[in-house]
Amino acid sequence: MPSTPHEFLSELRWRGLLHQSTDEAALVAHLTGTPRKVYVGFDPTADSLTIGNLVPIMLLAHVQRAGHIPIVVSGGGTGLIGDPSGKSAERTLMTKDTVLHNCRSQMRIFGKILDFDSAKPNHATLVNNIDWLGTISYLDALRDIGKHFSVNQMVQRDAVKDRLNNRDQGISYTEFSYILLQAYDFHHLYKSMGVTVQLGGSDQFGNIISGIDLIKKSAAADARASGSDGAALEAHMANVHAFGATAPLVTKSDGTKFGKTESGAIWLTADRTSPFAYYQFWLNSADADALKWIRIFTFLTQSEVQALEAQHAANPGERPVQRALAREATRILHGTQEMETAEAAGKALFSGEVASLPPQTFRDVLSTVPTSAQPLTSLSPALSATDLLINTKLASSKREAREFLTAGSVTVNGRKLGPDDSLTTADLLHTDSLAIRRGKKNWHWARFS
């Protein structure tokens, strides 16, 4: 069940989604009783988002489930500059057309997890910061934003300091100014939409603090300009509420980077990472990781997670946590039907019965195993089973190939092959494919053309 507003931070904490926050007691009070507007910014560095970006999306989902109002900020303006946080070298500037394309492409992801139904009081809203950053003049930026920032403090930021200490790289004035732009995002959203909380990854805490500082310094300057001072100024500032919180960096127990596999990054759109590959990523997670990730990447309740943990402790070989994680994470992003298809495809891969899979699912499944291009002419008039194993490197010699075939450990498209069998074009699945399995786990996708 969704949490209530006053339970929001405790919900994040038990899930492992709360790393640090500004004035937590005041933030808890602020989030209690009244729905608040909470935002997260997303960098349009690609036309999709990776699984690492799923953490801030899940943060916004919990915001909405707690009755608050999630605001998605697409970085059409800041994306033209590039965030130096965590970067050891200057980013290559993207063209305006590329940034616009990426922003539009990423929009399709948010609606899968957040509810944008305008009929609901706490519906999600998506805005693009190019709409305000693209209209502010350089002189206004220097006067209204830059005036409130100390260069002395800015150069002490880790992202800046690391680059300044690197003689080969340094940092351009462009990327140095990124801090001001993101801070202005929060300031603009605060004044124009009443947004009072910014969430992000742990590497964004400094940028979040900068936004809060700008809101407070700007509010104080405006109050002084209107004649407020002393007690009046103090009373005015008591009504300025801006907060921030961050989620920890998601890590893997083996020390490798989260969201990376041998075949590359895990993306949040099916054109980049198929639902099957996405399902398999979660299913193949290590015990230590699955026990942690099921809290972060699903909406299962505390009691449901505890029940799965008990099942895991009693029978870890059944991998109940991984199975639940794969099902729920895939359902959240791709929907129930795609989740069930991915689950069925995984069972087919395990059993070897891949021939019954629909063409696209078949290709999604086989895309996760070693693949080779084979000449179609090799099947005319026929290709011996021994040569097939050698050509696909599933055997190192004809003798070894015959041993595998004699032992009955080789199947092609679900059909067991013997040492005297051969294959022709009539054996191809979906006009060009042979799905070869040697033993239980050694698969190969041979594509003929």
VENKASUL-V648031 format. One record per residue. N is the residue number from 0. BURIAL is 1 if it has 16 or more other ideal C-beta (glycine too) atoms within 10 Angstrom, else 0. Layout:
# VENKASUL-V648031
n=N burial=BURIAL
n=N burial=BURIAL
This chain:
# VENKASUL-V648031
n=0 burial=0
n=1 burial=0
n=2 burial=1
n=3 burial=0
n=4 burial=1
n=5 burial=0
n=6 burial=0
n=7 burial=1
n=8 burial=1
n=9 burial=0
n=10 burial=1
n=11 burial=1
n=12 burial=0
n=13 burial=0
n=14 burial=1
n=15 burial=0
n=16 burial=1
n=17 burial=1
n=18 burial=1
n=19 burial=0
n=20 burial=1
n=21 burial=1
n=22 burial=0
n=23 burial=0
n=24 burial=0
n=25 burial=0
n=26 burial=1
n=27 burial=1
n=28 burial=0
n=29 burial=1
n=30 burial=1
n=31 burial=0
n=32 burial=0
n=33 burial=0
n=34 burial=0
n=35 burial=1
n=36 burial=1
n=37 burial=1
n=38 burial=1
n=39 burial=1
n=40 burial=1
n=41 burial=1
n=42 burial=1
n=43 burial=1
n=44 burial=1
n=45 burial=1
n=46 burial=1
n=47 burial=1
n=48 burial=1
n=49 burial=1
n=50 burial=1
n=51 burial=1
n=52 burial=1
n=53 burial=1
n=54 burial=1
n=55 burial=1
n=56 burial=1
n=57 burial=1
n=58 burial=1
n=59 burial=1
n=60 burial=1
n=61 burial=1
n=62 burial=1
n=63 burial=1
n=64 burial=1
n=65 burial=1
n=66 burial=1
n=67 burial=1
n=68 burial=1
n=69 burial=1
n=70 burial=1
n=71 burial=1
n=72 burial=1
n=73 burial=1
n=74 burial=1
n=75 burial=1
n=76 burial=1
n=77 burial=1
n=78 burial=1
n=79 burial=1
n=80 burial=1
n=81 burial=1
n=82 burial=1
n=83 burial=1
n=84 burial=1
n=85 burial=0
n=86 burial=0
n=87 burial=0
n=88 burial=0
n=89 burial=0
n=90 burial=1
n=91 burial=0
n=92 burial=0
n=93 burial=1
n=94 burial=0
n=95 burial=0
n=96 burial=0
n=97 burial=1
n=98 burial=1
n=99 burial=1
n=100 burial=0
n=101 burial=1
n=102 burial=1
n=103 burial=0
n=104 burial=1
n=105 burial=1
n=106 burial=0
n=107 burial=0
n=108 burial=1
n=109 burial=1
n=110 burial=0
n=111 burial=0
n=112 burial=1
n=113 burial=1
n=114 burial=0
n=115 burial=0
n=116 burial=0
n=117 burial=0
n=118 burial=0
n=119 burial=0
n=120 burial=0
n=121 burial=1
n=122 burial=0
n=123 burial=1
n=124 burial=1
n=125 burial=1
n=126 burial=1
n=127 burial=1
n=128 burial=1
n=129 burial=1
n=130 burial=0
n=131 burial=1
n=132 burial=1
n=133 burial=0
n=134 burial=0
n=135 burial=0
n=136 burial=0
n=137 burial=0
n=138 burial=0
n=139 burial=0
n=140 burial=1
n=141 burial=0
n=142 burial=0
n=143 burial=1
n=144 burial=1
n=145 burial=0
n=146 burial=0
n=147 burial=1
n=148 burial=1
n=149 burial=0
n=150 burial=0
n=151 burial=0
n=152 burial=0
n=153 burial=1
n=154 burial=0
n=155 burial=0
n=156 burial=1
n=157 burial=0
n=158 burial=1
n=159 burial=1
n=160 burial=0
n=161 burial=0
n=162 burial=1
n=163 burial=0
n=164 burial=0
n=165 burial=0
n=166 burial=0
n=167 burial=0
n=168 burial=0
n=169 burial=0
n=170 burial=1
n=171 burial=1
n=172 burial=0
n=173 burial=0
n=174 burial=1
n=175 burial=1
n=176 burial=1
n=177 burial=1
n=178 burial=1
n=179 burial=1
n=180 burial=1
n=181 burial=1
n=182 burial=1
n=183 burial=1
n=184 burial=1
n=185 burial=1
n=186 burial=1
n=187 burial=1
n=188 burial=1
n=189 burial=1
n=190 burial=0
n=191 burial=0
n=192 burial=0
n=193 burial=0
n=194 burial=1
n=195 burial=1
n=196 burial=1
n=197 burial=1
n=198 burial=1
n=199 burial=1
n=200 burial=1
n=201 burial=0
n=202 burial=0
n=203 burial=1
n=204 burial=1
n=205 burial=1
n=206 burial=1
n=207 burial=1
n=208 burial=1
n=209 burial=1
n=210 burial=1
n=211 burial=1
n=212 burial=1
n=213 burial=1
n=214 burial=1
n=215 burial=1
n=216 burial=0
n=217 burial=1
n=218 burial=1
n=219 burial=1
n=220 burial=0
n=221 burial=0
n=222 burial=1
n=223 burial=0
n=224 burial=0
n=225 burial=0
n=226 burial=0
n=227 burial=1
n=228 burial=0
n=229 burial=0
n=230 burial=0
n=231 burial=0
n=232 burial=1
n=233 burial=0
n=234 burial=0
n=235 burial=1
n=236 burial=0
n=237 burial=0
n=238 burial=0
n=239 burial=0
n=240 burial=1
n=241 burial=1
n=242 burial=1
n=243 burial=1
n=244 burial=1
n=245 burial=1
n=246 burial=1
n=247 burial=0
n=248 burial=0
n=249 burial=1
n=250 burial=0
n=251 burial=1
n=252 burial=0
n=253 burial=0
n=254 burial=0
n=255 burial=0
n=256 burial=0
n=257 burial=1
n=258 burial=1
n=259 burial=0
n=260 burial=0
n=261 burial=0
n=262 burial=0
n=263 burial=0
n=264 burial=0
n=265 burial=1
n=266 burial=1
n=267 burial=1
n=268 burial=1
n=269 burial=1
n=270 burial=0
n=271 burial=1
n=272 burial=1
n=273 burial=1
n=274 burial=1
n=275 burial=1
n=276 burial=1
n=277 burial=1
n=278 burial=1
n=279 burial=1
n=280 burial=1
n=281 burial=1
n=282 burial=1
n=283 burial=0
n=284 burial=1
n=285 burial=0
n=286 burial=0
n=287 burial=0
n=288 burial=1
n=289 burial=1
n=290 burial=1
n=291 burial=1
n=292 burial=1
n=293 burial=1
n=294 burial=0
n=295 burial=1
n=296 burial=1
n=297 burial=1
n=298 burial=1
n=299 burial=1
n=300 burial=0
n=301 burial=0
n=302 burial=0
n=303 burial=0
n=304 burial=1
n=305 burial=0
n=306 burial=0
n=307 burial=1
n=308 burial=0
n=309 burial=0
n=310 burial=1
n=311 burial=1
n=312 burial=0
n=313 burial=0
n=314 burial=0
n=315 burial=0
n=316 burial=0
n=317 burial=0
n=318 burial=1
n=319 burial=1
n=320 burial=1
n=321 burial=1
n=322 burial=1
n=323 burial=1
n=324 burial=1
n=325 burial=1
n=326 burial=1
n=327 burial=1
n=328 burial=1
n=329 burial=1
n=330 burial=1
n=331 burial=1
n=332 burial=1
n=333 burial=1
n=334 burial=0
n=335 burial=0
n=336 burial=0
n=337 burial=1
n=338 burial=1
n=339 burial=0
n=340 burial=1
n=341 burial=1
n=342 burial=1
n=343 burial=0
n=344 burial=1
n=345 burial=1
n=346 burial=0
n=347 burial=1
n=348 burial=1
n=349 burial=0
n=350 burial=0
n=351 burial=1
n=352 burial=0
n=353 burial=1
n=354 burial=1
n=355 burial=0
n=356 burial=1
n=357 burial=0
n=358 burial=0
n=359 burial=0
n=360 burial=1
n=361 burial=1
n=362 burial=1
n=363 burial=1
n=364 burial=1
n=365 burial=1
n=366 burial=0
n=367 burial=1
n=368 burial=0
n=369 burial=0
n=370 burial=0
n=371 burial=0
n=372 burial=0
n=373 burial=1
n=374 burial=0
n=375 burial=0
n=376 burial=0
n=377 burial=0
n=378 burial=1
n=379 burial=0
n=380 burial=0
n=381 burial=0
n=382 burial=1
n=383 burial=1
n=384 burial=1
n=385 burial=1
n=386 burial=1
n=387 burial=1
n=388 burial=1
n=389 burial=1
n=390 burial=1
n=391 burial=1
n=392 burial=0
n=393 burial=1
n=394 burial=1
n=395 burial=0
n=396 burial=0
n=397 burial=0
n=398 burial=0
n=399 burial=0
n=400 burial=1
n=401 burial=1
n=402 burial=0
n=403 burial=1
n=404 burial=1
n=405 burial=0
n=406 burial=0
n=407 burial=0
n=408 burial=0
n=409 burial=1
n=410 burial=1
n=411 burial=1
n=412 burial=1
n=413 burial=0
n=414 burial=0
n=415 burial=0
n=416 burial=1
n=417 burial=0
n=418 burial=1
n=419 burial=0
n=420 burial=1
n=421 burial=0
n=422 burial=1
n=423 burial=0
n=424 burial=0
n=425 burial=0
n=426 burial=1
n=427 burial=1
n=428 burial=1
n=429 burial=1
n=430 burial=0
n=431 burial=0
n=432 burial=1
n=433 burial=1
n=434 burial=1
n=435 burial=1
n=436 burial=1
n=437 burial=1
n=438 burial=0
n=439 burial=0
n=440 burial=0
n=441 burial=0
n=442 burial=1
n=443 burial=1
n=444 burial=1
n=445 burial=1
n=446 burial=1
n=447 burial=1
n=448 burial=0
